[in-house]
Amino acid sequence: MNQLDPGALRLLSHTTSDGVTTRELVLGEVTATLWATEHAAPGTPIVLIGHGGGVQHRHHRAVEGRARLLTDIGLRALALDVSGHGPRPRTPQDEEQVAALHAARRAHEPIGPIVEPYNADLARRTVPEWRALLAGLLAVPEIGDAPVGYWGIALGTAIGVPLVAEEPLIRAAAFGLFWSSTLIEAARRITVPVEFALQWDDEHIPREDGLALYDAFGSEEKSLHVNAGKHMELPRFEAASAVRFLERHLTV
Amino acid sequence: MNQLDPGALRLLSHTTSDGVTTRELVLGEVTATLWATEHAAPGTPIVLIGHGGGVQHRHHRAVEGRARLLTDIGLRALALDVSGHGPRPRTPQDEEQVAALHAARRAHEPIGPIVEPYNADLARRTVPEWRALLAGLLAVPEIGDAPVGYWGIALGTAIGVPLVAEEPLIRAAAFGLFWSSTLIEAARRITVPVEFALQWDDEHIPREDGLALYDAFGSEEKSLHVNAGKHMELPRFEAASAVRFLERHLTV
C-alpha cells in the first residue's frame, strides 16, 4: 500500500530536445513520463494522457505525438504506464486476457465481451496509481498547484472515466472509442466538461453503445464528435480538437 | 426566368471598414451581400452563408459575425436574402406559413410539421437563386475561379442540403439543426465533406431525426458535432469549428 505513497515519487533522468524536457518518473511499481517546455513555470496546466491497450508509451508515436501537441501550446503532459504495458510486467491474469483477446480476433468474434471486463479490471488497478502519481507530482514545488485535464481514447477512456469521476482535481476530459456498460455509472458522476469521440462505422463498438455513453455523462458542457470510418480511423484533426478543448478549460 | 440570368448580376454600393469591404448585390429580385478583405485576390475562396428563418441578414449579428470570422482568415463570405426575408417581400403563402408557425408556438404544438414543408418550399425557390448568384459572381474577373463552400444552420440547412446536392462547384458544407424527412434524399446525393451540428436536448428536433440526417450524407468525410443544450444553445465554439473545417477544405 505504501507503494502508492505520493511522497515516494522519484523524478529520474531528464533529457531536453527541441526545447522540450522529457522526464522519467517512478512511484513504487508505477513508471511514467512527464513532458514540458524547458523552463515551464510552476502552475503550468498538466494533461494526463491515458494510452491505448497494448501500447508501450515510451516508444509509441501516438502518445509522444499527443504530448508534443500539448507542449507546443505550453502545457505539460504526463503519461503513466498501465500495469502490463510498456516496461511494467504482465501478471498471469494479464497474459490470460491478452491471449483471449487474440483468440477472439482470430476467430472474428466480438472483442467487447473480453475488452470491457479486462479494461475495467485495469481501471481498478490504475485509478489509485494515477491519483497517487498526480498527488506526488503536484507536491513538487516546480510543478506547483496546476490545473489538470485528462485525455485518453479506448483503454485511456476505460481508465479515465472512473478516474475523472473520482479525482476532483481534474477539470476537463477528452475521451472516446469505448463501450458503455462498464462505464455508465461512473460517467453519470462526471460533471466537468467532456469531449467524447466515436466512429460511426466502428466494427467493434455499436453506435448505440457510444451514444449511450455520451448521453450518460453528467456534465452540463459535453460535446460528441462523430466521424465516418472504422475503429482505427479516428481522424487526426480530432487530436487537434481535443487539445483546443483542453486548452480552453485549463488556461484562463 | 431571365430574372435569374447570371449575367444580370449587379454589384451595387460598397463600403470599407476595418479593412473589410461590404458590397450589396442584386440579381433580379434577389438581394445579397458580399464581404471580403480589402484587395482580396481573384480566386480567394468564397463561403456561401445561409441565414436562419426570419432573419434580416443585413441587420442580424449572427450573419455579420459569421462573415467576420471568414474575412478574418482571408476568405470571402456571401449571404443571400431568402424570399420573404430581409428586404424581400413576403408572398401571401409566406404570410400564411409564418402565421401558422406563430400559432403552433403559442399553442405549444410541435413546429416541425410546419417548418419542414415550409422550408422545403423556400428551398425550391432559393436553390436556383443561389446557383444563378454564384454563377454570376464567379464570372466577375476580380472574383475569379474561386473554391466555394457552404455554411448554414436551420433554414440555412434546409436550403443548403438540396443546394449542395445539385451544385457541383461547392466543395465542402457545414450544416446543422434540422429535421431529416424533407432532406434525406438530397443528403444521400452529397459526397463532399460535411460537418453537421445538432443539439442533444433540442426541444424541436428529436435526436434520432438529427442522427438520421447525419447518417444519410453520402460523404466519405463527414463529422457530427453534438452538444448538450437546447435548440438555441448551439455553443459559439461550433462557429469557430465550422470556419476551421471550411478553411481546411477550401484553401490548399
Interface residues (C-beta under 8 A of the other chain):
Chain A: W200 L211 Y214 D215 S219 E220 E221 K222 S223 L224 H225 V226 N227 A228 P235 F237 S241 R248
Chain B: W200 L211 Y214 D215 S219 E220 E221 K222 S223 L224 H225 V226 N227 A228 P235 F237 S241 R248
